Amino acid sequence: MRHLTYSLLAGLALAGPGLAAEGTRIQVSGEIIDTWCYYSGVMGSPDAVVGSAHHTCALWCSAGGIPVGLLAEDGTVYMVLKVGDDAQAAGGDTLLRLAAHSVEADGMLYERDGLRYILVSDVVSDLDITNQNHEDYGNVPSFSIPDPNK
Amino acid sequence: MLKHLTALVALIATPLAAQDFSEGSEARSWNLYAEVPAKFEAKVVDLVCEFTGDCPADCGAGKRQLGLLRTADDVLVLAMKNSQPAFTGAAVELQPFCNQVITVDGLLIDDPELGARNVYLVQTIVPPGATETIKANQWTKSWAAEHPEAAGKGPWFRRDPEIKEIIETEGYLGLGLEVDEAFIAENF
C-alpha cells in the first residue's frame, strides 16, 4: 500500500504544472484553417468554412489574431503556435499568407487538455488552395465578397 | 491509509471530470450550437512559453497565442476569441495580464464531434485585485493605433493593408482574379 501511495504521489508530481512539456516530432498534411468559424459554427457547417469558399474570412480571422489551425486529412485539428522562427501566431504575416492553403508541415506536437498544439519547424510543401469548394458553398459568409452592384 | 488513498485518487481524478463553471457567469449568448457560459479564475500564459520554455517577459506583446491556466483544475484553456463580433482574437485583450491571475467570463465551446474542447470566447476580465469588470473589446482600437494609414470608414477587415494586398493579388476566393471575376459575374 505504501508503495502504491508513493507511486500515486509521483504521478501527481508528474501531472502538475511547472514541468517542461514533452513534445513529439510529427509530419502532418492538411489545410490551414480559421479555427473559430470551424469550431463555433457561427458561419455554417465545418465543410463550408474551409477552402476557397472561406478564403477571405480565413484572412480576416488570421489577421484578427484568432488561432490558426492545421486541419489534417483525418479531421484532427492542430493549433499552430509557431512557424519556423515566427511565433507571431496571433495576427502575424507568415500564417496570414498560408490561409486556406494545403500544406505539409514538420514540427513538434504538444497535447494538453483535449487540444493538439503544433510548433511548425518547416513547411515542407505549400500546394496553395486545393480545396475549391466555392462552387458547392458559394462565398462564406456571403458578405465576404462586396456586392459590386451596391 | 485507505481514506488518504481515496482522497489522493479523487484529487488526481478531479481534472479529468467535466466541471461546471457556469455558476455566476453573466456571459451573453452568441447562440452558438456548442456554447457553455463559463466564469473562472485563471493565470494568463504564453502558450509557446508553456510548451517550450521560450518566455518573453511580455508574453509576445499580443502577437503570440495565449492560454488561461484555470486555477480550479489546472486545465489549460485556449483563449480563441474576444467579445467583438469582428473576426478578432483574444491575445490582445489578455496580454496586459501576462502571467497574472485574473477572472474571466465568457463562453466555452464544447463540441466533442469536432474536437473542440477547452476553447474560449472571452467577454469580460476582472484584473488582479480589482472588483470592476472590463470588457474584452480592445482589439479594434489596438489595430487602429497600429494602422493609422488605414484610417477611414467601414470595418477594419476591409481596410487592413495586408488583407487588401492578398485579395488584390489572389482574389477573394484565393484562386486568382480570373476565377473571382467569373464567380462574381455568375453570383451577383
Contacts between the chains, C-beta under 8 A, distances in Angstrom:
chain1	res1	chain2	res2	distance
A	1	B	1	5.7
A	1	B	5	7.3
A	2	B	1	8.0
A	4	B	5	7.2
A	5	B	1	7.4
A	5	B	4	7.2
A	5	B	5	6.2
A	5	B	8	7.0
A	8	B	5	7.4
A	8	B	8	5.2
A	8	B	9	7.1
A	8	B	12	6.7
A	9	B	8	7.4
A	11	B	12	6.7
A	12	B	8	7.5
A	12	B	11	7.1
A	12	B	12	6.0
A	15	B	12	7.2
A	15	B	15	7.9
A	16	B	74	7.3
A	17	B	69	6.9
A	17	B	74	5.9
A	20	B	53	6.1
A	21	B	50	6.8
A	21	B	51	4.5
A	21	B	52	7.5
A	23	B	51	6.6
A	23	B	52	7.7
A	35	B	80	6.5
A	35	B	119	7.5
A	36	B	80	5.6
A	36	B	81	5.4
A	36	B	87	8.0
A	36	B	89	7.9
A	38	B	114	7.0
A	39	B	34	7.7
A	39	B	80	7.5
A	39	B	109	5.2
A	39	B	111	6.3
A	39	B	114	5.8
A	39	B	116	4.0
A	39	B	119	5.9
A	40	B	30	7.6
A	40	B	32	5.0
A	40	B	33	7.9
A	40	B	34	7.5
A	40	B	35	7.7
A	40	B	81	7.8
A	40	B	109	5.7
A	40	B	121	7.9
A	41	B	32	6.2
A	41	B	33	4.8
A	41	B	34	7.2
A	41	B	111	7.9
A	42	B	30	7.1
A	42	B	32	6.2
A	46	B	114	6.4
A	52	B	173	4.3
A	52	B	174	5.6
A	52	B	175	5.6
A	53	B	173	7.6
A	55	B	170	7.9
A	55	B	172	6.7
A	55	B	173	5.5
A	55	B	174	3.7
A	56	B	167	6.7
A	56	B	172	4.7
A	56	B	173	7.7
A	56	B	174	7.8
A	57	B	87	7.1
A	59	B	157	8.0
A	59	B	163	5.0
A	59	B	166	6.0
A	59	B	167	7.2
A	60	B	87	4.0
A	60	B	157	4.2
A	60	B	163	6.7
A	61	B	87	4.9
A	61	B	89	7.9
A	63	B	87	7.8
A	63	B	157	7.1
A	63	B	160	5.5
A	63	B	162	6.1
A	63	B	163	5.4
A	64	B	86	7.1
A	64	B	87	4.2
A	64	B	88	4.3
A	64	B	89	5.7
A	64	B	139	6.9
A	64	B	157	7.0
A	65	B	62	7.6
A	65	B	63	8.0
A	65	B	88	6.4
A	65	B	89	3.1
A	65	B	90	7.5
A	65	B	91	5.3
A	65	B	92	6.3
A	65	B	139	6.9
A	66	B	80	6.3
A	66	B	81	6.4
A	66	B	87	6.8
A	66	B	88	7.2
A	66	B	89	4.3
A	67	B	65	5.4
A	67	B	78	6.5
A	67	B	80	5.5
A	67	B	89	6.9
A	75	B	115	7.5
A	76	B	115	6.8
A	77	B	114	7.6
A	77	B	115	5.5
A	79	B	65	7.3
A	79	B	78	6.5
A	81	B	47	5.3
A	81	B	48	5.3
A	81	B	51	7.4
A	81	B	64	7.5
A	81	B	65	5.6
A	82	B	48	5.9
A	87	B	48	5.1
A	87	B	54	7.3
A	87	B	60	6.4
A	87	B	63	7.6
A	87	B	64	5.5
A	88	B	60	7.2
A	88	B	63	4.0
A	88	B	64	6.8
A	89	B	63	7.8
A	89	B	64	6.4
A	89	B	65	4.9
A	90	B	60	7.4
A	90	B	62	6.6
A	90	B	63	5.3
A	90	B	64	5.9
A	90	B	65	5.2
A	90	B	66	7.7
A	90	B	89	5.6
A	90	B	91	3.9
A	90	B	92	7.6
A	91	B	62	8.0
A	91	B	63	6.2
A	91	B	89	7.1
A	91	B	91	7.7
A	92	B	63	6.0
A	93	B	162	6.5
A	96	B	162	6.0
A	96	B	163	7.7
A	96	B	166	7.2
A	97	B	166	6.9
A	99	B	166	7.8
A	99	B	174	7.3
A	100	B	174	5.4
A	108	B	51	7.9
A	108	B	52	7.9
A	110	B	51	4.4
A	112	B	50	8.0
A	112	B	51	7.9
A	112	B	76	4.9
A	113	B	75	4.8
A	113	B	76	5.0
A	113	B	77	7.5
A	113	B	117	6.9
A	113	B	118	5.0
A	114	B	115	7.6
A	114	B	117	3.3
A	114	B	118	5.6
A	115	B	76	7.9
A	115	B	78	5.9
A	115	B	115	7.8
A	115	B	117	6.3
A	115	B	118	6.2
A	115	B	119	7.3
A	117	B	47	6.5
A	117	B	51	6.5
A	119	B	48	6.9
A	119	B	51	7.1
A	119	B	52	6.8
A	128	B	174	7.8
A	129	B	173	7.9
A	129	B	174	4.6
A	129	B	175	6.0
A	132	B	175	6.6
A	134	B	173	5.2
A	134	B	175	7.9
A	134	B	183	6.3
A	138	B	187	6.5
A	139	B	172	6.5
A	139	B	173	6.9
A	139	B	183	7.5
A	139	B	187	7.7
A	144	B	172	6.3
A	145	B	172	4.6
A	145	B	180	7.7
A	145	B	183	7.9
A	145	B	184	6.5
A	145	B	188	7.6
A	146	B	158	7.8
A	147	B	188	5.6
A	148	B	184	6.2
A	148	B	188	5.7
A	149	B	188	6.1
